[in-house]
């Protein structure tokens, strides 16, 4: 039996897609409601204002990201470093399918709203911390297996992997190419995680 999508879920799902493409400030509430096929009154029933809507979009994307990450990172049949590589390479396939556009919704919102709204900044930091934790857990497993150098600080390395990836996504959008993403993976695995 399929789960019934309520109006709030539809508004968030459609809104996330539009904001991912156009940005938060270039997306209007009416545009989202029209695309979702939902009457205007529904918006203020579910959201206090546009900022509250944006914060719930961050939660929605973080949950989606976590679900996708769990599929890869929970697979104990694959060594932990290989899980990291597969996860990143999976995103390359996604970006290839959309002509290297959009980037990461969280990264985009961090650039657009991170220094304009304290509420956005806090929520975005929570999201980035969750994303970083997937790498940290895999690196901790790799350390236990002696797959990475004992000199590497796990938290710093996990943070660097995510931060470097976000920078590679910015470059990807400019070049409309997978080259920056592949370069990121190459340096992570051939130099940083080389034991």
Protein Blocks (a to p, Z undefined) as FASTA:
>chain_A
ZZdddfklmmmmmmmmmmmmnojklpcfklmmmmnopafklmmmmpmblmlmmmmmmmmm
mmmmmmmmmmmmmmmkbcfklmmmmmmmmmmmmmmmnooghiamklmmmmmmmmmpmklm
mmmmmmmmmmmmmmmmmmmmmmmnopacfklcfklmmmmmmmmmmmmmmmmmmnopaklm
mmmmmmmmmmmmpZZ
